Amino acid sequence: MMYQWDGAGWGIGPWLVMAAVMLVVGGAVAVAMVVLARGSYSGRGGLTPHHDAERILTERFARGEIDEQEFLARRAALRSPD
């Protein structure tokens, strides 16, 4: 009768603590994966403000809102070093 506990064990407490810890660790891993996956993108396809401005300028030219001379002048201004 070496292994008879007679009901003097730890009960369900450690199992509940272990389950809670596993949920917290699993949640932390999931959050870390999402943060790392989103961290490589800026939310706009990874474009910098300069590229974003040039894209908008190109779209305006394609829609006919500005003519070729204005497009070329503004694009040159965007591409020139500050």
mmCIF file of the N, C-alpha and C atoms, coordinates in Angstrom:
data_MODEL
# 
_entry.id   MODEL 
# 
loop_
_atom_site.group_PDB 
_atom_site.id 
_atom_site.type_symbol 
_atom_site.label_atom_id 
_atom_site.label_alt_id 
_atom_site.label_comp_id 
_atom_site.label_asym_id 
_atom_site.label_entity_id 
_atom_site.label_seq_id 
_atom_site.pdbx_PDB_ins_code 
_atom_site.Cartn_x 
_atom_site.Cartn_y 
_atom_site.Cartn_z 
_atom_site.occupancy 
_atom_site.B_iso_or_equiv 
_atom_site.pdbx_formal_charge 
_atom_site.auth_seq_id 
_atom_site.auth_comp_id 
_atom_site.auth_asym_id 
_atom_site.auth_atom_id 
_atom_site.pdbx_PDB_model_num 
ATOM 1   N N  . MET A 1 1  ? 0.823  -1.174 0.000   1.00 0.00 ? 1  MET A N  1 
ATOM 2   C CA . MET A 1 1  ? 0.000  0.000  0.000   1.00 0.00 ? 1  MET A CA 1 
ATOM 3   C C  . MET A 1 1  ? 0.879  1.254  0.000   1.00 0.00 ? 1  MET A C  1 
ATOM 4   N N  . MET A 1 2  ? 1.849  1.244  -0.808  1.00 0.00 ? 2  MET A N  1 
ATOM 5   C CA . MET A 1 2  ? 2.793  2.331  -0.848  1.00 0.00 ? 2  MET A CA 1 
ATOM 6   C C  . MET A 1 2  ? 2.247  3.576  -1.556  1.00 0.00 ? 2  MET A C  1 
ATOM 7   N N  . TYR A 1 3  ? 1.331  3.398  -2.518  1.00 0.00 ? 3  TYR A N  1 
ATOM 8   C CA . TYR A 1 3  ? 0.849  4.522  -3.308  1.00 0.00 ? 3  TYR A CA 1 
ATOM 9   C C  . TYR A 1 3  ? -0.589 4.899  -2.999  1.00 0.00 ? 3  TYR A C  1 
ATOM 10  N N  . GLN A 1 4  ? -1.081 4.595  -1.885  1.00 0.00 ? 4  GLN A N  1 
ATOM 11  C CA . GLN A 1 4  ? -2.449 4.921  -1.535  1.00 0.00 ? 4  GLN A CA 1 
ATOM 12  C C  . GLN A 1 4  ? -2.482 6.311  -0.914  1.00 0.00 ? 4  GLN A C  1 
ATOM 13  N N  . TRP A 1 5  ? -3.246 7.216  -1.547  1.00 0.00 ? 5  TRP A N  1 
ATOM 14  C CA . TRP A 1 5  ? -3.273 8.599  -1.103  1.00 0.00 ? 5  TRP A CA 1 
ATOM 15  C C  . TRP A 1 5  ? -4.414 8.876  -0.140  1.00 0.00 ? 5  TRP A C  1 
ATOM 16  N N  . ASP A 1 6  ? -5.432 8.104  -0.164  1.00 0.00 ? 6  ASP A N  1 
ATOM 17  C CA . ASP A 1 6  ? -6.595 8.284  0.703   1.00 0.00 ? 6  ASP A CA 1 
ATOM 18  C C  . ASP A 1 6  ? -7.217 9.676  0.562   1.00 0.00 ? 6  ASP A C  1 
ATOM 19  N N  . GLY A 1 7  ? -7.229 10.195 -0.676  1.00 0.00 ? 7  GLY A N  1 
ATOM 20  C CA . GLY A 1 7  ? -7.870 11.483 -0.918  1.00 0.00 ? 7  GLY A CA 1 
ATOM 21  C C  . GLY A 1 7  ? -7.081 12.674 -0.438  1.00 0.00 ? 7  GLY A C  1 
ATOM 22  N N  . ALA A 1 8  ? -5.824 12.506 -0.120  1.00 0.00 ? 8  ALA A N  1 
ATOM 23  C CA . ALA A 1 8  ? -5.022 13.615 0.393   1.00 0.00 ? 8  ALA A CA 1 
ATOM 24  C C  . ALA A 1 8  ? -4.176 14.240 -0.710  1.00 0.00 ? 8  ALA A C  1 
ATOM 25  N N  . GLY A 1 9  ? -4.629 14.160 -1.963  1.00 0.00 ? 9  GLY A N  1 
ATOM 26  C CA . GLY A 1 9  ? -3.871 14.730 -3.082  1.00 0.00 ? 9  GLY A CA 1 
ATOM 27  C C  . GLY A 1 9  ? -4.063 16.231 -3.201  1.00 0.00 ? 9  GLY A C  1 
ATOM 28  N N  . TRP A 1 10 ? -3.569 16.778 -4.241  1.00 0.00 ? 10 TRP A N  1 
ATOM 29  C CA . TRP A 1 10 ? -3.629 18.212 -4.466  1.00 0.00 ? 10 TRP A CA 1 
ATOM 30  C C  . TRP A 1 10 ? -4.991 18.640 -5.001  1.00 0.00 ? 10 TRP A C  1 
ATOM 31  N N  . GLY A 1 11 ? -5.742 17.744 -5.517  1.00 0.00 ? 11 GLY A N  1 
ATOM 32  C CA . GLY A 1 11 ? -7.062 18.077 -6.054  1.00 0.00 ? 11 GLY A CA 1 
ATOM 33  C C  . GLY A 1 11 ? -6.981 18.627 -7.470  1.00 0.00 ? 11 GLY A C  1 
ATOM 34  N N  . ILE A 1 12 ? -7.957 19.422 -7.838  1.00 0.00 ? 12 ILE A N  1 
ATOM 35  C CA . ILE A 1 12 ? -8.042 19.938 -9.202  1.00 0.00 ? 12 ILE A CA 1 
ATOM 36  C C  . ILE A 1 12 ? -7.306 21.267 -9.370  1.00 0.00 ? 12 ILE A C  1 
ATOM 37  N N  . GLY A 1 13 ? -6.857 21.875 -8.293  1.00 0.00 ? 13 GLY A N  1 
ATOM 38  C CA . GLY A 1 13 ? -6.199 23.181 -8.341  1.00 0.00 ? 13 GLY A CA 1 
ATOM 39  C C  . GLY A 1 13 ? -5.045 23.272 -9.320  1.00 0.00 ? 13 GLY A C  1 
ATOM 40  N N  . PRO A 1 14 ? -4.055 22.379 -9.244  1.00 0.00 ? 14 PRO A N  1 
ATOM 41  C CA . PRO A 1 14 ? -2.929 22.465 -10.171 1.00 0.00 ? 14 PRO A CA 1 
ATOM 42  C C  . PRO A 1 14 ? -3.354 22.316 -11.635 1.00 0.00 ? 14 PRO A C  1 
ATOM 43  N N  . TRP A 1 15 ? -4.367 21.514 -11.897 1.00 0.00 ? 15 TRP A N  1 
ATOM 44  C CA . TRP A 1 15 ? -4.843 21.345 -13.275 1.00 0.00 ? 15 TRP A CA 1 
ATOM 45  C C  . TRP A 1 15 ? -5.455 22.644 -13.794 1.00 0.00 ? 15 TRP A C  1 
ATOM 46  N N  . LEU A 1 16 ? -6.185 23.337 -12.944 1.00 0.00 ? 16 LEU A N  1 
ATOM 47  C CA . LEU A 1 16 ? -6.770 24.608 -13.359 1.00 0.00 ? 16 LEU A CA 1 
ATOM 48  C C  . LEU A 1 16 ? -5.689 25.660 -13.602 1.00 0.00 ? 16 LEU A C  1 
ATOM 49  N N  . VAL A 1 17 ? -4.691 25.693 -12.731 1.00 0.00 ? 17 VAL A N  1 
ATOM 50  C CA . VAL A 1 17 ? -3.585 26.634 -12.907 1.00 0.00 ? 17 VAL A CA 1 
ATOM 51  C C  . VAL A 1 17 ? -2.832 26.321 -14.192 1.00 0.00 ? 17 VAL A C  1 
ATOM 52  N N  . MET A 1 18 ? -2.557 25.039 -14.445 1.00 0.00 ? 18 MET A N  1 
ATOM 53  C CA . MET A 1 18 ? -1.840 24.644 -15.648 1.00 0.00 ? 18 MET A CA 1 
ATOM 54  C C  . MET A 1 18 ? -2.647 25.005 -16.898 1.00 0.00 ? 18 MET A C  1 
ATOM 55  N N  . ALA A 1 19 ? -3.950 24.806 -16.870 1.00 0.00 ? 19 ALA A N  1 
ATOM 56  C CA . ALA A 1 19 ? -4.791 25.155 -18.013 1.00 0.00 ? 19 ALA A CA 1 
ATOM 57  C C  . ALA A 1 19 ? -4.772 26.661 -18.258 1.00 0.00 ? 19 ALA A C  1 
ATOM 58  N N  . ALA A 1 20 ? -4.840 27.438 -17.188 1.00 0.00 ? 20 ALA A N  1 
ATOM 59  C CA . ALA A 1 20 ? -4.806 28.895 -17.327 1.00 0.00 ? 20 ALA A CA 1 
ATOM 60  C C  . ALA A 1 20 ? -3.469 29.360 -17.893 1.00 0.00 ? 20 ALA A C  1 
ATOM 61  N N  . VAL A 1 21 ? -2.376 28.776 -17.405 1.00 0.00 ? 21 VAL A N  1 
ATOM 62  C CA . VAL A 1 21 ? -1.049 29.140 -17.902 1.00 0.00 ? 21 VAL A CA 1 
ATOM 63  C C  . VAL A 1 21 ? -0.923 28.785 -19.379 1.00 0.00 ? 21 VAL A C  1 
ATOM 64  N N  . MET A 1 22 ? -1.421 27.628 -19.773 1.00 0.00 ? 22 MET A N  1 
ATOM 65  C CA . MET A 1 22 ? -1.353 27.220 -21.177 1.00 0.00 ? 22 MET A CA 1 
ATOM 66  C C  . MET A 1 22 ? -2.164 28.171 -22.064 1.00 0.00 ? 22 MET A C  1 
ATOM 67  N N  . LEU A 1 23 ? -3.316 28.617 -21.589 1.00 0.00 ? 23 LEU A N  1 
ATOM 68  C CA . LEU A 1 23 ? -4.116 29.569 -22.358 1.00 0.00 ? 23 LEU A CA 1 
ATOM 69  C C  . LEU A 1 23 ? -3.392 30.909 -22.506 1.00 0.00 ? 23 LEU A C  1 
ATOM 70  N N  . VAL A 1 24 ? -2.765 31.364 -21.433 1.00 0.00 ? 24 VAL A N  1 
ATOM 71  C CA . VAL A 1 24 ? -2.032 32.628 -21.488 1.00 0.00 ? 24 VAL A CA 1 
ATOM 72  C C  . VAL A 1 24 ? -0.840 32.513 -22.434 1.00 0.00 ? 24 VAL A C  1 
ATOM 73  N N  . VAL A 1 25 ? -0.085 31.428 -22.332 1.00 0.00 ? 25 VAL A N  1 
ATOM 74  C CA . VAL A 1 25 ? 1.075  31.232 -23.205 1.00 0.00 ? 25 VAL A CA 1 
ATOM 75  C C  . VAL A 1 25 ? 0.626  31.109 -24.659 1.00 0.00 ? 25 VAL A C  1 
ATOM 76  N N  . GLY A 1 26 ? -0.420 30.338 -24.902 1.00 0.00 ? 26 GLY A N  1 
ATOM 77  C CA . GLY A 1 26 ? -0.932 30.201 -26.267 1.00 0.00 ? 26 GLY A CA 1 
ATOM 78  C C  . GLY A 1 26 ? -1.416 31.523 -26.829 1.00 0.00 ? 26 GLY A C  1 
ATOM 79  N N  . GLY A 1 27 ? -2.094 32.306 -26.008 1.00 0.00 ? 27 GLY A N  1 
ATOM 80  C CA . GLY A 1 27 ? -2.537 33.628 -26.451 1.00 0.00 ? 27 GLY A CA 1 
ATOM 81  C C  . GLY A 1 27 ? -1.371 34.552 -26.747 1.00 0.00 ? 27 GLY A C  1 
ATOM 82  N N  . ALA A 1 28 ? -0.340 34.489 -25.908 1.00 0.00 ? 28 ALA A N  1 
ATOM 83  C CA . ALA A 1 28 ? 0.843  35.321 -26.132 1.00 0.00 ? 28 ALA A CA 1 
ATOM 84  C C  . ALA A 1 28 ? 1.544  34.938 -27.428 1.00 0.00 ? 28 ALA A C  1 
ATOM 85  N N  . VAL A 1 29 ? 1.626  33.653 -27.704 1.00 0.00 ? 29 VAL A N  1 
ATOM 86  C CA . VAL A 1 29 ? 2.241  33.197 -28.956 1.00 0.00 ? 29 VAL A CA 1 
ATOM 87  C C  . VAL A 1 29 ? 1.415  33.674 -30.148 1.00 0.00 ? 29 VAL A C  1 
ATOM 88  N N  . ALA A 1 30 ? 0.101  33.580 -30.061 1.00 0.00 ? 30 ALA A N  1 
ATOM 89  C CA . ALA A 1 30 ? -0.766 34.027 -31.156 1.00 0.00 ? 30 ALA A CA 1 
ATOM 90  C C  . ALA A 1 30 ? -0.625 35.529 -31.392 1.00 0.00 ? 30 ALA A C  1 
ATOM 91  N N  . VAL A 1 31 ? -0.602 36.306 -30.311 1.00 0.00 ? 31 VAL A N  1 
ATOM 92  C CA . VAL A 1 31 ? -0.444 37.757 -30.444 1.00 0.00 ? 31 VAL A CA 1 
ATOM 93  C C  . VAL A 1 31 ? 0.919  38.087 -31.038 1.00 0.00 ? 31 VAL A C  1 
ATOM 94  N N  . ALA A 1 32 ? 1.959  37.401 -30.604 1.00 0.00 ? 32 ALA A N  1 
ATOM 95  C CA . ALA A 1 32 ? 3.298  37.643 -31.139 1.00 0.00 ? 32 ALA A CA 1 
ATOM 96  C C  . ALA A 1 32 ? 3.353  37.338 -32.630 1.00 0.00 ? 32 ALA A C  1 
ATOM 97  N N  . MET A 1 33 ? 2.701  36.273 -33.051 1.00 0.00 ? 33 MET A N  1 
ATOM 98  C CA . MET A 1 33 ? 2.693  35.930 -34.476 1.00 0.00 ? 33 MET A CA 1 
ATOM 99  C C  . MET A 1 33 ? 1.984  37.005 -35.296 1.00 0.00 ? 33 MET A C  1 
ATOM 100 N N  . VAL A 1 34 ? 0.874  37.518 -34.782 1.00 0.00 ? 34 VAL A N  1 
ATOM 101 C CA . VAL A 1 34 ? 0.142  38.564 -35.500 1.00 0.00 ? 34 VAL A CA 1 
ATOM 102 C C  . VAL A 1 34 ? 0.968  39.841 -35.566 1.00 0.00 ? 34 VAL A C  1 
ATOM 103 N N  . VAL A 1 35 ? 1.595  40.213 -34.457 1.00 0.00 ? 35 VAL A N  1 
ATOM 104 C CA . VAL A 1 35 ? 2.401  41.431 -34.429 1.00 0.00 ? 35 VAL A CA 1 
ATOM 105 C C  . VAL A 1 35 ? 3.588  41.308 -35.372 1.00 0.00 ? 35 VAL A C  1 
ATOM 106 N N  . LEU A 1 36 ? 4.248  40.164 -35.375 1.00 0.00 ? 36 LEU A N  1 
ATOM 107 C CA . LEU A 1 36 ? 5.385  39.971 -36.267 1.00 0.00 ? 36 LEU A CA 1 
ATOM 108 C C  . LEU A 1 36 ? 4.955  39.954 -37.723 1.00 0.00 ? 36 LEU A C  1 
ATOM 109 N N  . ALA A 1 37 ? 3.809  39.363 -38.012 1.00 0.00 ? 37 ALA A N  1 
ATOM 110 C CA . ALA A 1 37 ? 3.327  39.320 -39.390 1.00 0.00 ? 37 ALA A CA 1 
ATOM 111 C C  . ALA A 1 37 ? 2.949  40.711 -39.877 1.00 0.00 ? 37 ALA A C  1 
ATOM 112 N N  . ARG A 1 38 ? 2.341  41.505 -39.029 1.00 0.00 ? 38 ARG A N  1 
ATOM 113 C CA . ARG A 1 38 ? 1.951  42.855 -39.415 1.00 0.00 ? 38 ARG A CA 1 
ATOM 114 C C  . ARG A 1 38 ? 3.115  43.824 -39.353 1.00 0.00 ? 38 ARG A C  1 
ATOM 115 N N  . GLY A 1 39 ? 4.119  43.510 -38.591 1.00 0.00 ? 39 GLY A N  1 
ATOM 116 C CA . GLY A 1 39 ? 5.250  44.415 -38.440 1.00 0.00 ? 39 GLY A CA 1 
ATOM 117 C C  . GLY A 1 39 ? 6.035  44.629 -39.708 1.00 0.00 ? 39 GLY A C  1 
ATOM 118 N N  . SER A 1 40 ? 5.994  43.678 -40.633 1.00 0.00 ? 40 SER A N  1 
ATOM 119 C CA . SER A 1 40 ? 6.747  43.821 -41.867 1.00 0.00 ? 40 SER A CA 1 
ATOM 120 C C  . SER A 1 40 ? 6.017  44.668 -42.887 1.00 0.00 ? 40 SER A C  1 
ATOM 121 N N  . TYR A 1 41 ? 4.792  45.074 -42.593 1.00 0.00 ? 41 TYR A N  1 
ATOM 122 C CA . TYR A 1 41 ? 4.015  45.914 -43.489 1.00 0.00 ? 41 TYR A CA 1 
ATOM 123 C C  . TYR A 1 41 ? 3.602  47.172 -42.751 1.00 0.00 ? 41 TYR A C  1 
ATOM 124 N N  . SER A 1 42 ? 3.520  48.271 -43.487 1.00 0.00 ? 42 SER A N  1 
ATOM 125 C CA . SER A 1 42 ? 3.102  49.515 -42.851 1.00 0.00 ? 42 SER A CA 1 
ATOM 126 C C  . SER A 1 42 ? 1.602  49.711 -42.908 1.00 0.00 ? 42 SER A C  1 
ATOM 127 N N  . GLY A 1 43 ? 0.870  48.753 -43.411 1.00 0.00 ? 43 GLY A N  1 
ATOM 128 C CA . GLY A 1 43 ? -0.567 48.872 -43.512 1.00 0.00 ? 43 GLY A CA 1 
ATOM 129 C C  . GLY A 1 43 ? -1.019 49.429 -44.849 1.00 0.00 ? 43 GLY A C  1 
ATOM 130 N N  . ARG A 1 44 ? -0.092 49.964 -45.614 1.00 0.00 ? 44 ARG A N  1 
ATOM 131 C CA . ARG A 1 44 ? -0.400 50.501 -46.934 1.00 0.00 ? 44 ARG A CA 1 
ATOM 132 C C  . ARG A 1 44 ? 0.496  49.841 -47.976 1.00 0.00 ? 44 ARG A C  1 
ATOM 133 N N  . GLY A 1 45 ? 0.768  48.582 -47.813 1.00 0.00 ? 45 GLY A N  1 
ATOM 134 C CA . GLY A 1 45 ? 1.604  47.898 -48.786 1.00 0.00 ? 45 GLY A CA 1 
ATOM 135 C C  . GLY A 1 45 ? 3.077  48.181 -48.616 1.00 0.00 ? 45 GLY A C  1 
ATOM 136 N N  . GLY A 1 46 ? 3.478  48.760 -47.513 1.00 0.00 ? 46 GLY A N  1 
ATOM 137 C CA . GLY A 1 46 ? 4.884  49.011 -47.254 1.00 0.00 ? 46 GLY A CA 1 
ATOM 138 C C  . GLY A 1 46 ? 5.431  50.220 -47.985 1.00 0.00 ? 46 GLY A C  1 
ATOM 139 N N  . LEU A 1 47 ? 4.581  51.074 -48.518 1.00 0.00 ? 47 LEU A N  1 
ATOM 140 C CA . LEU A 1 47 ? 5.046  52.237 -49.249 1.00 0.00 ? 47 LEU A CA 1 
ATOM 141 C C  . LEU A 1 47 ? 5.415  53.359 -48.291 1.00 0.00 ? 47 LEU A C  1 
ATOM 142 N N  . THR A 1 48 ? 6.454  54.086 -48.664 1.00 0.00 ? 48 THR A N  1 
ATOM 143 C CA . THR A 1 48 ? 6.828  55.265 -47.894 1.00 0.00 ? 48 THR A CA 1 
ATOM 144 C C  . THR A 1 48 ? 5.937  56.426 -48.327 1.00 0.00 ? 48 THR A C  1 
ATOM 145 N N  . PRO A 1 49 ? 5.878  57.495 -47.561 1.00 0.00 ? 49 PRO A N  1 
ATOM 146 C CA . PRO A 1 49 ? 5.056  58.640 -47.963 1.00 0.00 ? 49 PRO A CA 1 
ATOM 147 C C  . PRO A 1 49 ? 5.432  59.186 -49.341 1.00 0.00 ? 49 PRO A C  1 
ATOM 148 N N  . HIS A 1 50 ? 6.730  59.147 -49.685 1.00 0.00 ? 50 HIS A N  1 
ATOM 149 C CA . HIS A 1 50 ? 7.170  59.617 -51.001 1.00 0.00 ? 50 HIS A CA 1 
ATOM 150 C C  . HIS A 1 50 ? 6.549  58.776 -52.105 1.00 0.00 ? 50 HIS A C  1 
ATOM 151 N N  . HIS A 1 51 ? 6.619  57.456 -51.971 1.00 0.00 ? 51 HIS A N  1 
ATOM 152 C CA . HIS A 1 51 ? 6.044  56.580 -52.987 1.00 0.00 ? 51 HIS A CA 1 
ATOM 153 C C  . HIS A 1 51 ? 4.527  56.714 -53.026 1.00 0.00 ? 51 HIS A C  1 
ATOM 154 N N  . ASP A 1 52 ? 3.934  56.935 -51.885 1.00 0.00 ? 52 ASP A N  1 
ATOM 155 C CA . ASP A 1 52 ? 2.488  57.115 -51.820 1.00 0.00 ? 52 ASP A CA 1 
ATOM 156 C C  . ASP A 1 52 ? 2.084  58.381 -52.577 1.00 0.00 ? 52 ASP A C  1 
ATOM 157 N N  . ALA A 1 53 ? 2.833  59.455 -52.401 1.00 0.00 ? 53 ALA A N  1 
ATOM 158 C CA . ALA A 1 53 ? 2.534  60.707 -53.102 1.00 0.00 ? 53 ALA A CA 1 
ATOM 159 C C  . ALA A 1 53 ? 2.706  60.539 -54.604 1.00 0.00 ? 53 ALA A C  1 
ATOM 160 N N  . GLU A 1 54 ? 3.739  59.820 -54.999 1.00 0.00 ? 54 GLU A N  1 
ATOM 161 C CA . GLU A 1 54 ? 3.956  59.602 -56.434 1.00 0.00 ? 54 GLU A CA 1 
ATOM 162 C C  . GLU A 1 54 ? 2.856  58.722 -57.030 1.00 0.00 ? 54 GLU A C  1 
ATOM 163 N N  . ARG A 1 55 ? 2.380  57.773 -56.263 1.00 0.00 ? 55 ARG A N  1 
ATOM 164 C CA . ARG A 1 55 ? 1.287  56.920 -56.739 1.00 0.00 ? 55 ARG A CA 1 
ATOM 165 C C  . ARG A 1 55 ? 0.022  57.745 -56.932 1.00 0.00 ? 55 ARG A C  1 
ATOM 166 N N  . ILE A 1 56 ? -0.274 58.630 -55.993 1.00 0.00 ? 56 ILE A N  1 
ATOM 167 C CA . ILE A 1 56 ? -1.451 59.496 -56.112 1.00 0.00 ? 56 ILE A CA 1 
ATOM 168 C C  . ILE A 1 56 ? -1.312 60.414 -57.326 1.00 0.00 ? 56 ILE A C  1 
ATOM 169 N N  . LEU A 1 57 ? -0.112 60.954 -57.530 1.00 0.00 ? 57 LEU A N  1 
ATOM 170 C CA . LEU A 1 57 ? 0.129  61.814 -58.687 1.00 0.00 ? 57 LEU A CA 1 
ATOM 171 C C  . LEU A 1 57 ? -0.093 61.050 -59.988 1.00 0.00 ? 57 LEU A C  1 
ATOM 172 N N  . THR A 1 58 ? 0.388  59.823 -60.057 1.00 0.00 ? 58 THR A N  1 
ATOM 173 C CA . THR A 1 58 ? 0.196  58.994 -61.252 1.00 0.00 ? 58 THR A CA 1 
ATOM 174 C C  . THR A 1 58 ? -1.283 58.705 -61.483 1.00 0.00 ? 58 THR A C  1 
ATOM 175 N N  . GLU A 1 59 ? -2.014 58.443 -60.417 1.00 0.00 ? 59 GLU A N  1 
ATOM 176 C CA . GLU A 1 59 ? -3.455 58.199 -60.558 1.00 0.00 ? 59 GLU A CA 1 
ATOM 177 C C  . GLU A 1 59 ? -4.177 59.442 -61.065 1.00 0.00 ? 59 GLU A C  1 
ATOM 178 N N  . ARG A 1 60 ? -3.796 60.608 -60.570 1.00 0.00 ? 60 ARG A N  1 
ATOM 179 C CA . ARG A 1 60 ? -4.425 61.848 -61.038 1.00 0.00 ? 60 ARG A CA 1 
ATOM 180 C C  . ARG A 1 60 ? -4.138 62.082 -62.516 1.00 0.00 ? 60 ARG A C  1 
ATOM 181 N N  . PHE A 1 61 ? -2.918 61.775 -62.940 1.00 0.00 ? 61 PHE A N  1 
ATOM 182 C CA . PHE A 1 61 ? -2.573 61.917 -64.356 1.00 0.00 ? 61 PHE A CA 1 
ATOM 183 C C  . PHE A 1 61 ? -3.362 60.923 -65.208 1.00 0.00 ? 61 PHE A C  1 
ATOM 184 N N  . ALA A 1 62 ? -3.504 59.711 -64.713 1.00 0.00 ? 62 ALA A N  1 
ATOM 185 C CA . ALA A 1 62 ? -4.249 58.690 -65.457 1.00 0.00 ? 62 ALA A CA 1 
ATOM 186 C C  . ALA A 1 62 ? -5.729 59.057 -65.581 1.00 0.00 ? 62 ALA A C  1 
ATOM 187 N N  . ARG A 1 63 ? -6.286 59.730 -64.591 1.00 0.00 ? 63 ARG A N  1 
ATOM 188 C CA . ARG A 1 63 ? -7.693 60.140 -64.645 1.00 0.00 ? 63 ARG A CA 1 
ATOM 189 C C  . ARG A 1 63 ? -7.895 61.408 -65.475 1.00 0.00 ? 63 ARG A C  1 
ATOM 190 N N  . GLY A 1 64 ? -6.803 62.042 -65.858 1.00 0.00 ? 64 GLY A N  1 
ATOM 191 C CA . GLY A 1 64 ? -6.912 63.253 -66.661 1.00 0.00 ? 64 GLY A CA 1 
ATOM 192 C C  . GLY A 1 64 ? -7.097 64.513 -65.840 1.00 0.00 ? 64 GLY A C  1 
ATOM 193 N N  . GLU A 1 65 ? -6.868 64.455 -64.556 1.00 0.00 ? 65 GLU A N  1 
ATOM 194 C CA . GLU A 1 65 ? -7.027 65.636 -63.703 1.00 0.00 ? 65 GLU A CA 1 
ATOM 195 C C  . GLU A 1 65 ? -5.903 66.643 -63.920 1.00 0.00 ? 65 GLU A C  1 
ATOM 196 N N  . ILE A 1 66 ? -4.730 66.156 -64.307 1.00 0.00 ? 66 ILE A N  1 
ATOM 197 C CA . ILE A 1 66 ? -3.593 67.032 -64.582 1.00 0.00 ? 66 ILE A CA 1 
ATOM 198 C C  . ILE A 1 66 ? -3.023 66.654 -65.941 1.00 0.00 ? 66 ILE A C  1 
ATOM 199 N N  . ASP A 1 67 ? -2.383 67.641 -66.599 1.00 0.00 ? 67 ASP A N  1 
ATOM 200 C CA . ASP A 1 67 ? -1.804 67.344 -67.914 1.00 0.00 ? 67 ASP A CA 1 
ATOM 201 C C  . ASP A 1 67 ? -0.379 66.822 -67.755 1.00 0.00 ? 67 ASP A C  1 
ATOM 202 N N  . GLU A 1 68 ? 0.234  66.488 -68.891 1.00 0.00 ? 68 GLU A N  1 
ATOM 203 C CA . GLU A 1 68 ? 1.553  65.856 -68.860 1.00 0.00 ? 68 GLU A CA 1 
ATOM 204 C C  . GLU A 1 68 ? 2.616  66.789 -68.297 1.00 0.00 ? 68 GLU A C  1 
ATOM 205 N N  . GLN A 1 69 ? 2.569  68.066 -68.663 1.00 0.00 ? 69 GLN A N  1 
ATOM 206 C CA . GLN A 1 69 ? 3.574  69.011 -68.166 1.00 0.00 ? 69 GLN A CA 1 
ATOM 207 C C  . GLN A 1 69 ? 3.515  69.129 -66.640 1.00 0.00 ? 69 GLN A C  1 
ATOM 208 N N  . GLU A 1 70 ? 2.303  69.247 -66.112 1.00 0.00 ? 70 GLU A N  1 
ATOM 209 C CA . GLU A 1 70 ? 2.159  69.350 -64.659 1.00 0.00 ? 70 GLU A CA 1 
ATOM 210 C C  . GLU A 1 70 ? 2.595  68.059 -63.972 1.00 0.00 ? 70 GLU A C  1 
ATOM 211 N N  . PHE A 1 71 ? 2.246  66.924 -64.583 1.00 0.00 ? 71 PHE A N  1 
ATOM 212 C CA . PHE A 1 71 ? 2.649  65.632 -64.028 1.00 0.00 ? 71 PHE A CA 1 
ATOM 213 C C  . PHE A 1 71 ? 4.167  65.529 -63.953 1.00 0.00 ? 71 PHE A C  1 
ATOM 214 N N  . LEU A 1 72 ? 4.835  65.858 -65.076 1.00 0.00 ? 72 LEU A N  1 
ATOM 215 C CA . LEU A 1 72 ? 6.297  65.745 -65.106 1.00 0.00 ? 72 LEU A CA 1 
ATOM 216 C C  . LEU A 1 72 ? 6.948  66.714 -64.121 1.00 0.00 ? 72 LEU A C  1 
ATOM 217 N N  . ALA A 1 73 ? 6.413  67.921 -64.013 1.00 0.00 ? 73 ALA A N  1 
ATOM 218 C CA . ALA A 1 73 ? 6.983  68.904 -63.087 1.00 0.00 ? 73 ALA A CA 1 
ATOM 219 C C  . ALA A 1 73 ? 6.821  68.450 -61.640 1.00 0.00 ? 73 ALA A C  1 
ATOM 220 N N  . ARG A 1 74 ? 5.645  67.969 -61.303 1.00 0.00 ? 74 ARG A N  1 
ATOM 221 C CA . ARG A 1 74 ? 5.413  67.531 -59.917 1.00 0.00 ? 74 ARG A CA 1 
ATOM 222 C C  . ARG A 1 74 ? 6.203  66.265 -59.589 1.00 0.00 ? 74 ARG A C  1 
ATOM 223 N N  . ARG A 1 75 ? 6.307  65.352 -60.541 1.00 0.00 ? 75 ARG A N  1 
ATOM 224 C CA . ARG A 1 75 ? 7.087  64.137 -60.304 1.00 0.00 ? 75 ARG A CA 1 
ATOM 225 C C  . ARG A 1 75 ? 8.559  64.479 -60.111 1.00 0.00 ? 75 ARG A C  1 
ATOM 226 N N  . ALA A 1 76 ? 9.063  65.422 -60.913 1.00 0.00 ? 76 ALA A N  1 
ATOM 227 C CA . ALA A 1 76 ? 10.455 65.854 -60.748 1.00 0.00 ? 76 ALA A CA 1 
ATOM 228 C C  . ALA A 1 76 ? 10.661 66.484 -59.373 1.00 0.00 ? 76 ALA A C  1 
ATOM 229 N N  . ALA A 1 77 ? 9.674  67.247 -58.914 1.00 0.00 ? 77 ALA A N  1 
ATOM 230 C CA . ALA A 1 77 ? 9.779  67.856 -57.580 1.00 0.00 ? 77 ALA A CA 1 
ATOM 231 C C  . ALA A 1 77 ? 9.781  66.791 -56.492 1.00 0.00 ? 77 ALA A C  1 
ATOM 232 N N  . LEU A 1 78 ? 8.988  65.747 -56.675 1.00 0.00 ? 78 LEU A N  1 
ATOM 233 C CA . LEU A 1 78 ? 8.961  64.671 -55.679 1.00 0.00 ? 78 LEU A CA 1 
ATOM 234 C C  . LEU A 1 78 ? 10.272 63.890 -55.659 1.00 0.00 ? 78 LEU A C  1 
ATOM 235 N N  . ARG A 1 79 ? 10.857 63.714 -56.823 1.00 0.00 ? 79 ARG A N  1 
ATOM 236 C CA . ARG A 1 79 ? 12.078 62.901 -56.916 1.00 0.00 ? 79 ARG A CA 1 
ATOM 237 C C  . ARG A 1 79 ? 13.346 63.678 -56.598 1.00 0.00 ? 79 ARG A C  1 
ATOM 238 N N  . SER A 1 80 ? 13.270 65.000 -56.563 1.00 0.00 ? 80 SER A N  1 
ATOM 239 C CA . SER A 1 80 ? 14.475 65.785 -56.289 1.00 0.00 ? 80 SER A CA 1 
ATOM 240 C C  . SER A 1 80 ? 14.856 65.650 -54.817 1.00 0.00 ? 80 SER A C  1 
ATOM 241 N N  . PRO A 1 81 ? 16.167 65.659 -54.529 1.00 0.00 ? 81 PRO A N  1 
ATOM 242 C CA . PRO A 1 81 ? 16.588 65.574 -53.122 1.00 0.00 ? 81 PRO A CA 1 
ATOM 243 C C  . PRO A 1 81 ? 16.205 66.860 -52.394 1.00 0.00 ? 81 PRO A C  1 
ATOM 244 N N  . ASP A 1 82 ? 15.813 66.703 -51.159 1.00 0.00 ? 82 ASP A N  1 
ATOM 245 C CA . ASP A 1 82 ? 15.338 67.862 -50.373 1.00 0.00 ? 82 ASP A CA 1 
ATOM 246 C C  . ASP A 1 82 ? 16.468 68.695 -49.880 1.00 0.00 ? 82 ASP A C  1 
# 
